[in-house]
Amino acid sequence: MRDLAHWTARPAPQPVTIDGRYVRVEPYDRATHLEALWHDAFGGLAINPLLKYFTQDDFSGIAAFEDWLSAVQTKAGWITEVFRDRATDKIVGMANYMRADPTNGVVEVGGIAHGPAMARSALSTEAQYLLARHAFENLGYRRYEWKCHSENQRSRAAALRLGFTFEGIFRQHMVSKHANRDTAWYSMIDCEWPLIRAAFEDWLSPDNFDGEGRQRRRLEDIRAELSAKEQA
């Protein structure tokens, strides 16, 4: 934990463009991204299965999707970022900085929707790495959060793979789609970030992928090896 004797509030997240090796993170812009997200990234109504654990209802069409995205832009502390595959220039997914608390240096990443093009590729991992790196290194935040429905096992596994630490279940946290939602909370904190970053960078190296784009070493294994070396 850092010395907080001279801690001051950090800036609130703002729309940002971040270039990675495989993916570009860019701020949501209706004219540029609405059609591309709906049609290219999510396949229109094929997005609805992704919403099983989201709080909003299924979308009836692009107009409902637009209404939801427009409403998100008005929420304090929410910034929608869109993912572009640098190899194809196609829009492939999105996520949000949420519930920013600049006074305490805390922000959540959520509303994550990865389209099929991000599956089994480096795109999703690098996108999450770039968002976390910006929060810790550019904004100077102390805590980065991931929350999901307690029944969403894929999201929970993803949080652990990325290096978040499970903190517990908030029981009866909210009513979602007319049913109870218990929420699983995860976080990574600033003192953990250097090791997590090193593992991300090792995993994302081109040397870690074979000729068909398959990983040679798992992210979790790289992180465990780095941790063991640090403690030796």
Buried (B, 14 or more C-beta within 10 A) or exposed (E): EEEEEEEEEBEBBEEBEBEBEBBBBBBBEEEBBBEBBBEBBBEEBEBBEBBEBBEBEBBEEBEEBBEBBEEBEEEEBBBBBBBBBBEEEBBBBBBBBBBBBBEEBBBBBBBBBBBEBBEEBBBBBBBBBBBBBBBBEEBBBBBBBBBBBBEBEEBBEBBEBBBBEEEEEBEEBEEBEEEEBBBBBBBBBBEBBEBBBBBBBBBBBEEBBEEEEEBEBEBBEBBEEBBEEEEE
